[in-house]
Amino acid sequence: MCVGLPARVMNLKNGRAVVDASGARKEISAELLEDLEPGDYVMVHAGVAIARIRGNDQDQMDDLIDDLL
């Protein structure tokens, strides 16, 4: 089974991103996704941003994280 973790992009530089996942910050690869900007939400797997989380998906993700905490 593969598990992805939603995280918020804090900053970007040279194909790398620092993301915040529920308070934990980590540097990951952002090379697979184009046009990322700070504030975007991404799905992270094995240290790589694999998908951008948009609009309603972001709201649902926030609700799920709130429920888990």
C-alpha positions in Angstrom: 0.0 0.0 0.0 1.2 3.5 -0.8 0.5 6.4 1.5 0.6 10.0 0.5 0.7 12.9 2.9 -0.9 16.3 2.2 1.4 19.2 2.9 1.5 23.0 2.3 4.3 24.4 0.2 6.2 27.0 2.2 8.9 27.9 -0.3 10.5 26.7 -3.5 14.0 26.8 -4.9 15.7 24.9 -7.7 13.2 22.1 -8.0 13.0 21.6 -4.2 10.2 22.7 -1.9 10.0 23.0 1.9 6.5 21.8 2.9 4.6 21.9 6.2 2.6 18.8 7.0 0.6 19.4 10.2 3.5 21.4 11.7 6.4 19.1 10.5 8.5 20.8 7.9 10.5 18.8 5.4 12.4 19.5 2.1 11.1 17.5 -0.8 11.4 17.2 -4.6 9.0 19.4 -6.5 10.3 18.6 -10.0 7.2 16.5 -11.1 4.8 19.5 -10.7 4.8 22.7 -12.7 3.9 26.1 -11.5 3.9 25.4 -7.8 3.8 28.4 -5.6 4.0 29.0 -1.8 0.6 28.3 -0.3 -0.3 25.5 -2.7 -1.1 22.1 -1.2 0.5 19.0 -2.6 0.3 15.2 -2.0 3.8 14.0 -0.9 5.0 10.4 -1.3 8.5 9.2 -0.6 9.9 12.7 -0.5 8.3 13.8 -3.8 5.4 16.0 -4.5 3.2 13.8 -6.7 0.0 15.8 -7.1 -1.4 19.3 -6.5 -4.5 19.5 -4.2 -7.0 22.0 -5.5 -10.2 23.8 -4.4 -12.7 21.5 -2.8 -10.1 18.8 -2.3 -8.2 21.2 -0.1 -11.2 22.0 2.1 -11.9 18.3 2.5 -8.3 17.7 3.4 -8.4 20.4 6.1 -11.5 18.9 7.6 -9.9 15.4 7.7 -6.8 16.7 9.4 -8.9 18.6 11.9 -10.8 15.4 12.7 -7.6 13.4 13.1 -6.1 16.0 15.5 
